[in-house]
Amino acid sequence: MAQKNKSAISPTREQDYAAWYQEVVKASDMAENSPVRGCMVIKPWGYALWENIVHQMDIMFKETGVKNAYFPLFIPLSYLEKEAEHVEGFAKECAVVTHHRLEKDGKGGLKPAGKLAEPLIVRPTSETIIGESMARWTSSYRDLPLLLNQWANVVRWEMRTRMFLRTSEFLWQEGHTAHATEAEAKERTMLMLDVYTKFVEEYLAMPVIRGQKTVSERFPGADDTICIEAMMQDKRALQAGTSHFLGQNFARGSDIKFQNEEGEEAYAWTTSWGSSTRMIGGMIMVHSDDDGLVLPPRLAPAHVVILPIFKKGEDSRIIMESVQGLKDVLEEKLFHGRKIQVEIDDRDIGGTRGWDWVKKGVPVRIELGPRDIENNCVFMARRDEPASQKQSMNREEFIDHITDILDNIQDNLFNRAVNYQKEHTFEIDDKKAFYKLYKNTKGYHNGAFVMAHWCGSEKCEEKIKKELSVTIRCIPFDSPIEDGKCISCDNSSSRRVLFAKAY
């Protein structure tokens, strides 16, 4: 009997999806757990990916007129209390600072001292502290709109953590805008969701479903929340970006007022929108395999790795000159506005060298040895194909077509994810079938996105959540108006919503 091929990652997705995910993060050298519970250390390979995300998203934000700023990490408790629903929504996740110094405790240790007159909250999000600035910066309609974004870290005291997906501290961007009219604020809310959709699909190669959150799933204090939802390989959903129409709720709490064109005093209409390092977790779970990380070329820290092949007793100088020459000419090329990034790995560690780069997800691997140089060829492998699948290419042909190869890998990853989502998205009208599907959802092979009717009742929504751990991820924008029966109570419904288990 032939032996089954072994994978680089153990356990595999099929054996234990959650453990597989953690092993991919570890094996790719992207991040590790911190000594501080619930926090992570993002290592250079992972942080380079985040830098590429920041760079591209920042360009896209600024193209819409947004400008970057920075606001304090600490928020006075009284600021959060100005918006009751908001503070209630985040109360269980807040980290609170009550003292401003340490002193010796007389036993060789230290103790808190200098109690603050008012507790400070380590920001879980910044609507209230930014609102205070907006109120000072706004007096006339001519001061509007204010279009702000900050790249920062936030703290939400999570009980169950997983690197990139859910940590107590994480990196993100949060946009905040103030407008003179309701229509302009709503337009901005949708515009930023369009930006997120474009970025996630075209750069992370993750297809998404766009839609509106139900009332119970809205951002605390918002009038409306719209979002993008992506399917992971275990068929769970990941919220990859959200945009919130805040109405005038936060403007009233922070006193953001202005004199309108009629000379009357009015409250501003505000929005907020955010995405985070959670997108990296989504990217891992959508594309990676049992050999490790798979990176979309448009965001990969390196596009190509060259592995020089030496034979004992041979002069390595000729090979290294050829390798360096290949690196130099490749790095003169541009790929979607970035210079192609090339790594050279000449470590003398045998066969594990290539597997290191498979696990790190670099899109293209090149082996270059004496025979390749003699034949003016390179030996190429693509990360979106099996590790054993390699091909010899003429060196000049490879150089001329490297950007096409990278584009093809990017497109292949996206199309593969689109097909996977379609294959595991179903319309269900029968309650028994709906419950049977989700009650049997365990592990990698089970689960799905389900489009089913919902009557609009929060009671039905909560019942399904409690009994199945399934939530309404969104009311898709493209869900057609049609007559149906609620999957929970059998009352009439006018459209389907997206149900799924979620991260």
C-alpha positions in Angstrom: 0.0 0.0 0.0 1.4 3.4 -1.0 2.2 5.7 2.0 0.0 8.8 2.2 1.9 12.0 1.6 2.8 13.8 4.8 2.1 17.5 5.2 4.3 20.1 6.7 1.7 21.2 9.2 0.4 18.9 11.9 -2.4 18.6 12.7 -4.0 19.1 9.3 -7.1 21.2 8.7 -9.2 18.0 8.6 -7.8 16.7 11.9 -8.1 19.9 14.0 -8.8 23.1 12.2 -8.2 25.4 15.2 -4.9 23.8 16.1 -3.9 23.8 12.4 -4.4 27.6 12.3 -2.2 28.1 15.3 0.5 25.9 13.7 0.4 27.8 10.4 1.0 31.1 12.3 3.9 29.5 14.2 5.5 27.7 11.2 5.3 30.7 9.0 7.2 32.8 11.7 4.5 35.5 11.6 3.7 35.8 15.3 3.9 34.3 18.7 2.1 34.5 22.0 3.3 37.3 24.4 4.0 36.8 28.1 1.1 39.2 28.5 -2.1 37.0 28.4 -4.1 37.5 25.3 -1.5 39.6 23.5 0.8 38.6 20.7 4.3 39.5 19.3 4.1 40.2 15.6 7.4 39.0 14.1 9.1 40.7 11.1 7.5 38.4 8.5 4.0 39.1 9.9 4.7 42.8 10.5 6.0 43.3 6.9 2.6 41.9 5.7 0.8 44.4 8.0 3.0 47.2 6.6 1.9 46.3 3.1 -1.7 46.3 4.2 -1.3 49.7 5.8 0.5 51.2 2.8 -2.2 50.2 0.3 -5.2 50.9 2.5 -3.8 54.3 3.4 -3.5 55.2 -0.3 -7.1 54.2 -0.9 -8.4 56.2 2.1 -6.6 59.3 1.0 -8.0 59.0 -2.5 -11.4 59.7 -0.9 -10.2 62.8 0.9 -9.4 61.3 4.3 -6.4 62.7 6.3 -4.5 60.9 9.1 -4.3 62.1 12.6 -3.6 60.6 16.1 -5.6 60.8 19.3 -4.8 59.8 22.9 -4.6 56.1 24.0 -6.4 57.0 27.3 -10.1 58.1 27.4 -11.6 59.7 30.5 -14.4 57.5 31.8 -16.8 60.5 31.7 -16.4 60.7 27.9 -17.7 57.1 27.4 -20.6 57.8 29.8 -21.8 60.6 27.4 -23.1 57.9 25.1 -24.9 55.3 27.3 -25.5 52.6 24.6 -21.9 52.9 23.5 -20.4 52.4 27.0 -22.8 49.5 27.7 -21.6 47.8 24.6 -17.9 47.9 25.5 -18.1 47.8 29.3 -17.1 44.2 29.7 -14.1 44.6 27.4 -12.6 47.8 28.9 -9.1 48.0 30.5 -9.2 50.7 33.2 -6.2 52.7 34.6 -6.8 53.9 38.1 -3.3 54.9 39.3 -0.4 56.9 37.8 2.7 55.6 39.6 4.2 52.8 41.6 5.9 52.8 45.0 7.7 50.2 47.1 5.4 48.0 49.2 7.9 47.4 52.0 8.3 43.7 51.1 10.7 44.1 48.2 7.9 44.6 45.6 5.9 47.4 44.1 2.3 48.6 44.6 0.1 51.1 42.7 0.1 54.6 44.1 -1.2 58.0 43.1 -4.8 57.3 42.5 -6.3 59.2 39.6 -9.1 61.7 40.2 -11.0 60.0 37.3 -10.3 56.5 35.8 -8.9 56.4 32.3 -10.1 53.8 29.8 -7.5 52.3 27.5 -9.2 52.9 24.1 -11.4 50.1 22.9 -12.4 52.5 20.1 -12.1 56.3 19.8 -15.5 57.8 18.9 -15.8 59.7 22.2 -12.3 61.1 22.4 -12.2 62.1 18.7 -15.7 63.6 19.2 -14.3 66.0 21.8 -11.8 67.3 19.2 -14.4 67.5 16.5 -16.5 69.6 18.7 -13.7 72.1 19.2 -12.8 72.1 15.5 -16.3 72.7 14.2 -18.3 76.0 14.4 -19.6 76.5 10.8 -20.8 74.3 7.9 -17.7 75.6 6.2 -15.6 73.5 8.6 -17.3 70.3 7.4 -16.8 67.6 6.4 -14.1 66.4 8.8 -12.6 63.2 7.3 -10.1 61.6 9.7 -8.4 58.3 10.2 -5.9 57.0 12.7 -3.6 53.9 12.6 -3.3 52.8 16.1 -3.7 50.0 18.7 -6.7 49.3 20.8 -7.4 47.1 23.8 -10.5 44.9 24.3 -10.1 42.5 27.2 -11.0 39.3 25.4 -11.5 36.0 27.4 -10.7 33.7 24.5 -7.9 34.7 22.3 -6.3 33.5 19.1 -3.4 35.2 17.3 -4.6 37.8 14.7 -8.2 36.8 15.0 -9.0 37.9 18.5 -6.4 39.4 20.9 -6.7 41.7 23.9 -4.5 44.2 22.1 -4.6 44.5 18.3 -3.5 46.9 15.5 -6.1 48.6 13.4 -7.3 51.8 11.6 -10.3 53.7 12.7 -11.9 56.3 10.5 -14.1 59.1 11.9 -16.0 61.7 9.9 -18.4 64.5 10.6 -20.9 66.0 8.0 -23.4 68.7 7.7 -26.1 66.5 6.3 -27.6 63.1 6.9 -27.3 62.2 3.2 -23.6 63.1 3.1 -22.9 60.9 6.1 -24.8 58.0 4.7 -22.9 58.3 1.4 -19.6 58.3 3.3 -20.6 55.2 5.2 -21.2 53.3 2.0 -18.1 54.7 0.3 -15.8 53.3 3.0 -17.5 49.9 2.8 -16.8 50.1 -1.0 -13.1 50.8 -0.2 -12.9 47.8 2.2 -14.6 45.5 -0.4 -12.1 46.6 -3.1 -9.1 46.1 -0.8 -10.1 42.7 0.7 -11.1 41.2 -2.7 -8.4 42.7 -4.9 -5.5 42.5 -2.4 -6.3 39.8 0.1 -8.0 37.8 -2.6 -10.9 37.1 -0.2 -14.5 37.2 -1.7 -17.0 38.9 0.6 -20.7 39.3 1.1 -21.8 42.9 1.7 -24.8 43.7 3.8 -26.5 45.4 6.7 -26.2 44.2 10.3 -29.4 43.5 12.3 -30.2 45.9 15.1 -28.8 43.5 17.7 -25.5 43.2 15.8 -25.0 46.9 15.2 -22.0 48.8 16.6 -23.1 50.1 20.1 -24.7 53.5 19.7 -24.9 53.5 15.8 -28.0 54.1 13.8 -26.8 51.6 11.2 -23.9 49.2 10.6 -22.9 47.7 7.2 -20.2 45.1 6.8 -18.4 42.6 4.7 -18.4 38.9 5.6 -15.9 36.3 4.3 -16.1 32.5 4.4 -13.2 30.6 6.0 -12.2 27.1 5.0 -14.2 25.6 8.0 -17.2 27.5 6.6 -17.4 29.9 9.5 -17.8 33.6 8.8 -15.3 36.4 9.6 -16.3 40.0 9.7 -13.6 41.6 7.6 -14.6 45.3 7.9 -17.4 47.5 9.1 -18.7 50.9 8.5 -21.1 52.7 10.8 -23.6 55.5 10.3 -23.8 57.0 13.7 -26.5 59.5 13.0 -26.4 62.4 15.5 -26.0 60.2 18.6 -22.3 60.8 19.2 -22.5 64.4 18.0 -25.1 65.1 20.8 -22.9 63.3 23.3 -19.8 65.2 22.3 -21.6 68.4 21.5 -20.4 68.6 17.8 -22.5 71.5 16.7 -22.2 74.0 13.8 -24.0 76.9 12.2 -25.6 75.7 9.0 -26.1 77.7 5.8 -29.4 79.1 7.2 -27.6 80.4 10.2 -29.2 77.9 12.6 -27.3 75.8 15.1 -27.3 72.1 14.2 -25.7 68.8 15.3 -23.3 67.1 12.9 -23.9 63.7 11.4 -21.0 61.3 12.0 -19.6 58.0 10.8 -16.9 55.6 11.9 -15.4 52.6 10.1 -12.6 50.2 10.9 -10.5 47.2 10.0 -7.7 45.4 11.8 -5.0 42.8 11.9 -8.0 40.4 12.0 -7.8 40.6 8.2 -4.5 38.7 8.4 -6.2 35.9 10.3 -8.9 35.8 7.7 -6.3 35.6 4.9 -4.6 32.7 6.6 -7.8 30.8 7.0 -9.1 31.4 3.5 -5.9 30.5 1.5 -3.5 28.4 3.5 -3.1 24.6 3.3 -1.7 21.7 5.1 1.8 22.7 4.1 1.5 26.2 5.7 0.8 29.8 4.8 -0.2 30.9 1.3 0.2 34.6 0.6 -1.5 36.7 -2.1 1.3 38.2 -4.1 0.0 41.8 -4.0 0.6 41.9 -0.2 3.4 39.3 0.2 6.5 40.6 2.1 8.6 38.9 -0.6 7.4 37.8 -4.0 10.3 35.5 -4.9 12.8 33.4 -3.0 15.9 32.2 -4.8 17.6 29.0 -3.4 21.1 28.5 -4.8 22.0 24.8 -5.3 25.6 23.9 -4.5 27.4 20.6 -5.0 30.2 19.7 -2.6 33.6 20.8 -3.9 32.2 23.2 -6.4 33.0 26.9 -6.5 29.9 28.7 -5.2 31.0 32.1 -6.5 29.7 31.5 -10.0 26.3 30.4 -8.7 26.0 33.3 -6.3 26.9 35.8 -9.1 24.1 34.3 -11.2 21.7 34.4 -8.2 22.5 38.0 -7.4 22.2 39.0 -11.1 18.7 37.4 -11.2 17.7 39.2 -8.0 18.9 42.5 -9.3 17.0 42.3 -12.6 13.8 41.1 -10.9 13.9 44.0 -8.4 13.9 46.5 -11.2 10.4 45.4 -12.1 7.2 46.8 -10.6 4.2 44.7 -9.5 1.1 46.8 -8.7 3.1 49.8 -7.7 5.7 47.9 -5.6 9.1 46.8 -6.6 9.3 43.0 -6.8 10.8 41.9 -3.5 13.3 39.0 -3.7 14.9 37.0 -0.9 18.1 34.9 -1.3 18.5 31.9 1.0 21.9 30.3 0.8 21.9 28.5 4.1 23.5 25.1 4.2 20.6 23.3 5.9 19.7 20.7 3.3 16.1 20.0 2.1 14.5 21.9 5.0 15.4 25.2 3.4 12.8 25.0 0.6 10.1 23.8 3.1 10.8 26.8 5.3 9.7 29.0 2.4 6.7 26.8 1.6 5.5 27.3 5.1 6.1 31.0 5.0 3.9 31.2 1.9 6.2 33.1 -0.5 4.4 33.1 -3.9 7.4 31.9 -6.1 10.4 29.7 -5.3 13.4 29.4 -7.6 16.1 26.8 -7.4 19.3 27.8 -9.3 22.2 25.3 -9.7 25.1 24.6 -12.0 22.9 22.7 -14.6 20.3 25.5 -14.6 23.0 28.1 -15.2 24.5 26.0 -18.0 21.1 25.7 -19.7 20.1 29.3 -19.0 17.1 28.1 -17.0 15.5 28.4 -13.6 13.6 25.8 -11.7 10.3 27.3 -10.5 7.6 26.4 -8.0 4.4 28.3 -7.3 2.9 28.4 -3.8 -0.6 28.0 -5.1 0.3 24.6 -6.6 1.5 21.4 -4.8 5.0 21.7 -3.4 6.1 18.8 -5.6 4.9 20.5 -8.8 7.9 22.4 -10.3 8.9 23.4 -13.8 12.0 24.5 -15.6 11.7 27.8 -17.4 14.1 29.7 -19.7 15.7 32.4 -17.5 14.7 35.4 -19.8 11.2 34.0 -20.2 10.8 33.8 -16.4 12.1 37.4 -16.0 9.8 38.7 -18.7 6.7 37.0 -17.3 7.2 37.2 -13.5 4.5 39.9 -13.1 2.1 37.7 -15.2 2.9 34.7 -13.0 2.2 36.7 -9.8 -1.0 38.1 -11.2 -2.1 34.6 -12.2 -1.4 33.3 -8.6 -3.4 36.3 -7.2 -6.3 35.5 -9.5 -6.2 31.8 -8.9 -6.4 32.3 -5.1 -9.4 34.6 -5.5 -11.2 32.4 -7.9 -10.6 29.3 -5.8 -12.1 31.1 -2.8 -15.1 32.3 -4.8 -15.8 28.8 -5.9 -15.4 27.4 -2.4 -17.9 30.0 -1.0 -20.4 29.2 -3.7 -20.1 25.4 -3.1 -20.9 25.9 0.6 -23.6 28.5 0.4 -27.2 27.1 0.4 -30.7 28.4 0.4 -32.8 26.5 3.1 -36.5 26.9 3.7 -37.1 23.9 6.0 -36.5 24.4 9.7 -35.6 20.8 10.4 -32.9 20.8 7.6 -31.6 24.2 8.9 -31.3 22.8 12.5 -29.9 19.5 11.3 -27.1 21.2 9.3 -25.9 23.4 12.2 -26.3 20.8 14.9 -24.0 18.5 13.0 -21.5 21.3 12.3 -18.2 20.1 13.8 -14.7 20.4 12.4 -13.5 21.1 8.9 -16.0 19.2 6.7 -19.2 20.5 8.1 -20.9 23.8 8.2 -22.1 26.3 5.6 -23.4 29.8 4.8 -27.2 29.6 4.7 -29.5 32.1 3.0 -32.8 31.7 4.8 -35.8 33.8 5.5 -36.2 35.8 8.7 -39.2 37.7 9.9 -37.3 40.5 11.5 -38.0 39.5 15.1 -35.1 39.8 17.6 -36.7 37.0 19.5 -36.2 34.6 16.6 -32.7 35.9 16.0 -31.8 35.3 19.7 -33.4 31.9 19.7 -31.3 30.6 16.8 -28.2 32.1 18.3 -28.8 30.4 21.7 -29.8 27.0 20.3 -27.3 26.7 17.4 -24.5 29.3 18.1 -25.5 30.7 14.7 -25.9 34.4 14.0 -27.3 36.6 11.2 -24.1 37.8 9.7 -25.8 40.4 7.6 -28.9 41.2 5.4 -27.1 41.1 2.0 -27.6 44.1 -0.2 -28.2 41.8 -3.2 -30.8 39.6 -1.4 -33.9 40.0 -3.5 -37.4 40.9 -2.2 -39.4 37.7 -2.2 -42.2 36.1 -0.1 -41.2 33.4 2.3 -41.5 31.9 5.8 -39.2 32.7 8.7 -36.8 29.8 9.3 -37.6 30.0 13.1 -41.2 30.9 13.6 -42.8 30.4 10.2 -44.2 33.9 10.1 -44.0 35.8 6.8 -40.7 37.2 5.5 -39.8 39.4 2.6 -36.2 38.5 2.1 -33.4 36.1 3.0 -30.5 36.9 5.4 -27.1 35.3 5.8 -26.8 32.8 8.7 -23.5 31.3 9.8 -21.3 30.4 12.7 -18.7 33.0 13.1 -15.3 34.0 14.6 
